[in-house]
Amino acid sequence: MKTPEIDLKELKRLKKENFKERLEFIDKYSEWVKKKTDKEWSKQQKDLIDSQF
């Protein structure tokens, strides 16, 4: 059985793209947190954590 070829250039491009998307998400989320009150933000966090149980 032959192992598949790995395109290192494509892998590098995907890694950069993923990193960029993560940074954009962090920026958007931090803006959202700044706009919300502590009570609203806390409820969102609670709902998220509770949904994991």
Backbone as ProteinMPNN parsed JSONL, in Angstrom:
{"seq_chain_A": "MKTPEIDLKELKRLKKENFKERLEFIDKYSEWVKKKTDKEWSKQQKDLIDSQF", "coords_chain_A": {"N_chain_A": [[0.848, -1.174, 0.0], [0.601, 2.139, -0.912], [1.724, 5.186, 0.496], [-0.001, 8.323, 0.702], [0.928, 11.234, -1.168], [2.191, 14.24, 0.253], [1.437, 17.543, -0.012], [3.456, 19.974, 0.669], [3.514, 22.732, 0.304], [0.812, 23.362, -0.002], [-0.11, 22.544, 2.489], [1.233, 24.349, 4.143], [0.044, 26.735, 3.241], [-2.613, 26.299, 4.045], [-2.26, 26.232, 6.791], [-1.476, 28.877, 7.325], [-3.803, 30.182, 6.521], [-5.67, 29.15, 8.338], [-4.61, 30.166, 10.723], [-4.954, 32.905, 10.296], [-7.78, 33.037, 10.198], [-8.356, 32.307, 12.829], [-7.282, 34.473, 14.261], [-8.943, 36.527, 13.307], [-11.375, 35.663, 14.35], [-10.852, 35.92, 17.1], [-10.553, 38.699, 17.282], [-13.174, 39.548, 16.571], [-14.669, 38.317, 18.587], [-13.613, 39.499, 20.886], [-14.438, 42.13, 20.503], [-17.179, 41.764, 20.679], [-17.409, 40.957, 23.368], [-16.578, 43.296, 24.653], [-18.707, 44.982, 24.099], [-20.857, 43.938, 25.455], [-22.645, 43.667, 28.567], [-21.398, 42.724, 31.825], [-23.163, 40.937, 32.97], [-24.635, 39.923, 30.772], [-22.561, 38.721, 29.309], [-21.635, 36.847, 31.171], [-23.867, 35.163, 31.372], [-23.929, 34.044, 28.813], [-21.539, 32.581, 28.885], [-22.111, 30.803, 30.948], [-24.281, 29.386, 29.832], [-22.987, 28.145, 27.695], [-21.097, 26.517, 29.027], [-22.82, 24.925, 30.575], [-24.114, 23.582, 28.535], [-22.322, 21.689, 27.819], [-22.478, 19.661, 29.577]], "CA_chain_A": [[0.0, 0.0, 0.0], [1.41, 3.341, -1.064], [1.266, 6.325, 1.293], [-0.313, 9.479, -0.148], [1.885, 12.344, -1.223], [1.791, 15.413, 1.019], [1.826, 18.787, -0.663], [3.902, 20.838, 1.765], [3.107, 24.117, 0.013], [-0.616, 23.447, 0.317], [-0.204, 22.431, 3.942], [1.688, 25.641, 4.686], [-0.991, 27.709, 2.923], [-3.749, 26.025, 4.919], [-1.878, 26.623, 8.149], [-1.556, 30.337, 7.377], [-5.218, 30.543, 6.422], [-6.275, 28.799, 9.616], [-4.119, 31.127, 11.707], [-5.623, 34.17, 10.004], [-9.167, 32.895, 10.623], [-8.378, 32.312, 14.298], [-7.069, 35.857, 14.704], [-10.164, 37.271, 13.003], [-12.376, 35.258, 15.336], [-10.487, 36.531, 18.38], [-10.897, 40.126, 17.184], [-14.637, 39.694, 16.607], [-15.164, 37.926, 19.904], [-13.223, 40.51, 21.874], [-15.335, 43.272, 20.294], [-18.474, 41.38, 21.227], [-17.303, 40.982, 24.835], [-16.499, 44.703, 25.078], [-20.011, 45.624, 23.923], [-21.847, 43.322, 26.336], [-22.477, 43.877, 30.008], [-20.869, 41.544, 32.514], [-24.266, 40.003, 33.187], [-24.905, 39.25, 29.495], [-21.403, 37.889, 28.983], [-21.628, 35.73, 32.121], [-24.936, 34.236, 31.005], [-23.467, 33.318, 27.628], [-20.531, 31.612, 29.32], [-22.811, 29.776, 31.724], [-25.033, 28.553, 28.893], [-22.019, 27.344, 26.951], [-20.553, 25.494, 29.928], [-23.909, 24.002, 30.909], [-24.454, 22.751, 27.376], [-21.313, 20.643, 27.687], [-22.761, 18.592, 30.539]], "C_chain_A": [[0.895, 1.24, 0.0], [0.841, 4.479, -0.211], [1.014, 7.519, 0.376], [0.783, 10.544, -0.079], [1.326, 13.522, -0.426], [2.344, 16.646, 0.318], [2.18, 19.792, 0.434], [3.52, 22.297, 1.544], [1.641, 24.329, 0.365], [-0.827, 23.387, 1.824], [0.183, 23.747, 4.619], [0.639, 26.727, 4.438], [-2.208, 27.536, 3.835], [-3.47, 26.441, 6.359], [-1.966, 28.137, 8.318], [-3.004, 30.812, 7.364], [-5.933, 30.282, 7.74], [-5.872, 29.805, 10.697], [-4.814, 32.477, 11.536], [-7.08, 34.133, 10.471], [-9.288, 32.928, 12.147], [-8.196, 33.726, 14.845], [-8.305, 36.718, 14.449], [-11.268, 36.935, 14.008], [-12.099, 35.921, 16.69], [-10.836, 38.009, 18.381], [-12.404, 40.339, 17.303], [-15.187, 39.371, 17.992], [-14.805, 38.967, 20.957], [-14.079, 41.766, 21.733], [-16.718, 42.982, 20.877], [-18.462, 41.481, 22.75], [-17.277, 42.418, 25.345], [-17.861, 45.392, 25.027], [-21.065, 45.105, 24.887], [-21.581, 43.675, 27.798], [-21.912, 42.595, 30.618], [-21.954, 40.483, 32.698], [-24.574, 39.219, 31.899], [-23.782, 38.265, 29.159], [-21.376, 36.654, 29.883], [-22.694, 34.701, 31.767], [-24.528, 33.42, 29.779], [-22.463, 32.235, 28.02], [-21.175, 30.462, 30.089], [-23.561, 28.825, 30.802], [-24.104, 27.626, 28.109], [-21.494, 26.194, 27.818], [-21.624, 24.463, 30.275], [-24.258, 23.082, 29.746], [-23.459, 21.602, 27.178], [-21.562, 19.462, 28.644], [-23.902, 17.742, 30.113]], "O_chain_A": [[1.818, 1.364, 0.806], [-0.369, 4.709, -0.195], [1.726, 7.71, -0.61], [1.457, 10.714, 0.937], [0.12, 13.766, -0.436], [3.547, 16.771, 0.088], [1.295, 20.384, 1.051], [3.233, 23.017, 2.501], [1.273, 25.346, 0.954], [-1.654, 24.123, 2.363], [-0.478, 24.189, 5.559], [0.372, 27.546, 5.319], [-2.761, 28.515, 4.335], [-4.354, 26.944, 7.052], [-2.469, 28.625, 9.329], [-3.381, 31.724, 8.1], [-6.717, 31.112, 8.199], [-6.708, 30.239, 11.49], [-5.212, 33.109, 12.514], [-7.56, 35.093, 11.073], [-10.226, 33.517, 12.684], [-8.882, 34.125, 15.785], [-8.67, 37.544, 15.285], [-12.001, 37.816, 14.458], [-13.017, 36.421, 17.34], [-11.358, 38.522, 19.371], [-12.856, 41.209, 18.048], [-16.062, 40.07, 18.502], [-15.62, 39.275, 21.827], [-14.413, 42.401, 22.734], [-17.341, 43.849, 21.49], [-19.391, 42.022, 23.351], [-17.894, 42.721, 26.367], [-18.134, 46.287, 25.827], [-22.072, 45.776, 25.113], [-20.448, 43.943, 28.2], [-21.946, 41.529, 30.005], [-21.692, 39.285, 32.593], [-24.751, 38.002, 31.936], [-24.034, 37.124, 28.774], [-21.123, 35.545, 29.412], [-22.449, 33.498, 31.855], [-24.772, 32.214, 29.734], [-22.537, 31.106, 27.535], [-20.823, 29.298, 29.9], [-23.489, 27.607, 30.965], [-24.419, 26.456, 27.894], [-21.457, 25.044, 27.382], [-21.357, 23.262, 30.267], [-24.651, 21.934, 29.953], [-23.741, 20.654, 26.445], [-20.935, 18.41, 28.527], [-24.265, 16.799, 30.816]]}, "name": "protein", "num_of_chains": 1, "seq": "MKTPEIDLKELKRLKKENFKERLEFIDKYSEWVKKKTDKEWSKQQKDLIDSQF"}
